[in-house]
Amino acid sequence: MQKLFLEEAVKYSVLPIDASFLERINASLVGRPDLMAGRTSLTVQMHRGVA
């Protein structure tokens, strides 16, 4: 099972696995600005590009 896990991890480029998950998803922990700070929703509009 571990061999299969490592093969798949290499295949999908997810190595190295580290413990910095929280730092990557929580901008305030590392001093980055948070674009969603204080917001509870986000509206995304699709625009057609000019060709």
C-alpha positions as MATLAB code, in Angstrom:
seq = 'MQKLFLEEAVKYSVLPIDASFLERINASLVGRPDLMAGRTSLTVQMHRGVA';
ca = [
       0.000    0.000    0.000;
       2.819    2.422    0.850;
       4.591    1.599   -2.414;
       1.416    2.347   -4.373;
       0.963    5.617   -2.459;
       4.498    6.735   -3.276;
       4.123    5.758   -6.940;
       0.904    7.781   -7.223;
       2.401   10.711   -5.294;
       5.300   10.863   -7.733;
       2.955   10.436  -10.715;
       0.811   13.405   -9.625;
       3.714   15.570   -8.353;
       2.486   15.903   -4.764;
       5.835   15.320   -3.093;
       7.290   16.544   -0.830;
       4.480   16.303    1.682;
       5.012   18.789    4.480;
       3.252   20.257    7.493;
       2.824   23.771    6.070;
      -0.788   23.227    4.973;
      -2.197   25.783    7.426;
       0.365   28.397    6.454;
      -0.559   27.981    2.798;
      -4.322   28.316    3.275;
      -4.321   30.947    6.051;
      -2.750   34.135    4.703;
      -2.744   35.947    8.041;
      -0.430   33.352    9.612;
       2.394   34.424    7.313;
       1.515   38.099    6.870;
      -0.037   37.927    3.392;
      -3.079   40.069    2.553;
      -6.365   38.152    2.615;
      -8.658   39.044   -0.273;
     -11.610   37.354    1.428;
     -11.107   38.964    4.861;
     -14.485   39.805    6.349;
     -16.414   38.447    3.370;
     -18.791   35.511    3.461;
     -19.443   35.170   -0.275;
     -17.791   35.805   -3.617;
     -19.502   36.569   -6.919;
     -17.618   35.630  -10.063;
     -18.667   36.964  -13.449;
     -17.554   35.425  -16.706;
     -16.536   37.856  -19.447;
     -15.837   37.035  -23.035;
     -12.414   38.057  -24.243;
     -11.894   40.318  -27.240;
     -10.571   38.363  -30.196;
];
